[in-house]
Amino acid sequence: MLFAFSFVILSLSVQIGAFVGYQRPIREDERNDLDVVISSSLTLLALIIGFSFSMALSRYDQRKNYEEEEANAVGTEYVRANLLPAADRARVHELLTQYLDQRLLFYTIRDPDQLERVDTETAKLQNEMWSIVQNVAMAQPTPPISLTLSGMNDVLNTEGYTQAAWWNRIPIGAWGLMVALAVFCCLLIGYRARRRGVHLLTVLPVIVSVAFFLIADIDSPRLGLIRVPPQNLIRLSQSLRKQ
């Protein structure tokens, strides 16, 4: 969708520029100056697209890192829960397994209604797990129990970090600047063309549209084709179910 929309807008911009150039031909003394402007504009467009791609890629890497940290936190707390009394230990293990299932759903589902239910269930499980460990820590304030409480705090924190990373997207202002500059460059390219209808005039719209699509896809953690696979959480879930 984004690729098609960008390609249509930029292709129209090229054709509009070509039409203006056809109506008002470029004088020879203006051609060199126009070439400098076009070269500078394309360089600036390439820089902004490169910076935006770097921003999207860094956010993608951040989401992958937090997925790994979240899996490590849940796995560590599952082991530390063995320090709890027998009844509380079994309950925390059960809740952590359910919690892990909800975290897997967070990474895989796309439906907003289902995601809202997952968030509600996740918060419920977090409150219950924290309540159990907190009560034990208050009743038995020993170093091993404190270690379990700290591990549960890491589980809750990593979920928050993950959610923040999924909300962290390229600003709308950056997208607006890229689109405006791309349209301006396409207008100049069309205006610079010596005749209308040249097939080479579609090269820039295609290249920029592909770049926009790739940036948007990487920057969309839930809707894009390039997504963060919860491979660490899946491996942890399989490991816990074998125990």
C-alpha positions in Angstrom: 0.0 0.0 0.0 2.7 2.5 1.0 4.8 1.6 -2.1 1.9 2.1 -4.5 0.9 5.3 -2.8 4.4 6.7 -2.9 5.0 5.6 -6.5 1.8 7.3 -7.7 2.5 10.6 -5.9 6.1 10.7 -7.0 5.3 9.7 -10.6 2.7 12.4 -10.8 5.3 14.9 -9.4 7.7 13.9 -12.2 5.0 14.3 -14.8 4.0 17.7 -13.4 7.6 18.8 -13.5 7.9 17.6 -17.1 4.7 19.4 -18.1 6.0 22.7 -16.6 9.3 22.2 -18.3 7.5 21.6 -21.6 5.5 24.8 -21.2 8.5 26.8 -20.0 11.7 25.3 -21.5 14.9 25.7 -19.6 17.4 28.3 -21.1 20.9 27.0 -21.6 22.3 29.5 -19.2 20.0 28.1 -16.5 20.7 24.5 -17.1 24.0 24.3 -15.2 22.5 26.1 -12.2 19.5 23.7 -12.3 21.8 20.7 -12.3 23.5 22.0 -9.2 20.2 22.4 -7.4 19.0 18.9 -8.5 22.3 17.3 -7.4 22.1 19.1 -4.0 18.5 18.1 -3.5 19.1 14.5 -4.3 22.1 14.4 -2.0 20.0 15.8 0.8 17.2 13.3 0.1 19.6 10.4 0.2 21.0 11.6 3.5 17.6 11.9 5.1 16.5 8.5 3.8 19.7 7.1 5.1 19.3 8.6 8.6 15.7 7.4 8.7 16.7 3.9 7.7 19.3 4.0 10.4 16.7 5.1 13.0 14.3 2.3 11.9 17.1 -0.3 12.0 18.3 0.8 15.5 14.7 0.5 16.8 14.4 -3.0 15.2 17.6 -4.1 16.9 16.4 -2.6 20.2 13.2 -4.6 20.0 15.2 -7.8 19.3 17.5 -7.1 22.3 14.5 -6.5 24.7 12.9 -9.7 23.5 16.1 -11.5 24.5 16.3 -9.7 27.8 12.7 -10.5 28.6 13.2 -14.2 27.9 16.3 -14.2 30.2 14.4 -12.4 32.9 11.5 -14.9 32.9 13.8 -17.9 32.7 15.9 -16.6 35.6 12.9 -15.9 37.7 11.5 -19.3 37.0 14.6 -20.8 38.5 14.7 -18.3 41.4 11.1 -19.2 42.3 12.5 -22.6 43.6 13.6 -20.6 46.6 10.0 -19.9 47.6 7.9 -22.2 49.9 6.5 -25.2 48.1 2.9 -23.9 47.6 4.1 -20.5 46.4 6.7 -22.0 44.2 4.2 -24.1 42.3 1.9 -21.2 41.9 4.6 -18.8 40.6 5.8 -21.5 38.2 2.3 -21.9 36.9 1.8 -18.1 36.6 5.1 -17.6 34.8 4.2 -20.3 32.3 0.9 -18.5 31.6 2.7 -15.2 31.5 5.1 -16.5 28.9 2.1 -17.6 26.7 0.8 -14.0 26.8 4.1 -12.6 25.9 4.3 -14.9 22.9 0.9 -13.7 21.8 2.1 -10.1 22.2 4.7 -10.7 19.6 2.6 -12.7 17.1 -1.0 -11.3 17.0 -2.0 -8.3 14.9 -5.7 -7.8 15.9 -6.1 -4.7 18.1 -8.9 -6.3 20.1 -6.9 -9.4 20.8 -3.9 -7.3 21.8 -6.0 -5.4 24.3 -7.1 -8.7 25.9 -3.5 -9.8 26.0 -2.4 -6.6 27.7 -5.2 -7.0 30.3 -4.3 -10.6 31.0 -0.6 -9.7 31.2 -1.2 -7.0 33.7 -3.4 -9.4 35.8 -0.7 -12.0 35.8 2.0 -9.5 36.8 -0.1 -8.2 39.7 -0.7 -11.8 41.0 2.9 -12.9 40.6 4.2 -9.7 42.3 1.7 -10.1 45.1 2.7 -13.7 45.9 6.5 -12.9 45.9 5.9 -9.7 47.9 3.9 -11.4 50.6 6.6 -14.1 51.0 9.3 -11.4 51.1 7.4 -9.6 53.8 6.9 -12.7 55.9 10.4 -14.1 55.3 12.8 -11.2 54.6 15.8 -13.4 53.8 18.5 -12.9 51.1 17.2 -15.8 48.9 13.7 -14.4 49.0 14.9 -10.9 48.3 16.7 -12.4 45.2 13.4 -13.8 44.0 11.7 -10.5 44.6 14.4 -8.7 42.5 14.0 -11.3 39.7 10.3 -10.6 39.6 11.0 -6.9 39.4 13.2 -7.6 36.4 10.4 -9.6 34.7 8.0 -6.6 35.1 10.6 -4.1 34.0 11.6 -5.9 30.8 8.0 -6.1 29.8 7.7 -2.3 30.2 10.9 -1.8 28.2 9.6 -4.0 25.4 6.4 -2.1 25.2 8.2 1.3 25.1 10.4 0.0 22.3 7.4 -1.0 20.3 5.9 2.4 20.7 9.2 4.1 19.7 8.7 4.9 16.0 10.1 7.3 13.5 8.5 10.8 14.1 5.8 12.0 11.8 7.8 15.1 11.1 10.7 13.0 9.7 8.2 11.3 7.4 6.7 14.6 6.3 10.2 16.0 5.5 11.2 12.9 3.5 8.0 13.0 1.4 8.1 16.7 0.8 11.8 16.5 -0.3 11.1 13.5 -2.5 8.2 15.3 -4.2 10.4 18.4 -4.7 13.2 16.3 -6.2 10.8 14.5 -8.6 9.4 17.9 -9.7 13.0 19.0 -10.5 13.9 15.8 -12.3 10.7 16.1 -14.5 11.4 19.8 -15.1 15.0 19.0 -16.1 13.9 16.3 -18.6 14.3 17.4 -22.2 11.1 15.6 -23.3 8.0 14.1 -21.6 7.2 10.5 -21.3 10.8 9.2 -20.9 10.7 5.8 -19.2 13.8 6.8 -17.2 11.7 9.3 -15.3 10.1 6.5 -13.4 13.5 5.3 -11.9 13.6 7.9 -9.1 10.0 7.3 -8.0 10.5 3.5 -7.9 13.8 3.8 -5.9 12.4 6.3 -3.4 9.1 4.3 -3.0 11.1 1.1 -2.3 13.1 3.0 0.3 10.0 4.3 1.9 8.5 0.9 2.0 11.5 -0.7 3.5 11.8 2.0 6.2 8.1 1.8 7.1 8.2 -2.0 7.1 11.1 -2.2 9.5 9.6 0.6 11.7 6.3 -1.2 12.0 6.8 -4.0 14.6 3.3 -5.5 14.3 2.1 -4.7 10.7 5.2 -5.1 8.6 6.6 -8.0 6.8 9.9 -7.7 8.7 9.0 -8.6 12.3 10.8 -9.5 15.5 10.5 -13.3 15.9 10.2 -14.2 19.6 12.6 -17.1 19.2 14.1 -16.7 22.7 10.7 -16.7 24.3 9.6 -19.7 22.1 12.7 -21.7 23.1 12.1 -20.8 26.8 8.5 -21.9 26.6 9.4 -25.2 25.1 12.1 -25.7 27.7 9.7 -25.0 30.6 7.1 -27.3 29.3 9.6 -30.2 29.2 10.2 -29.8 33.0 
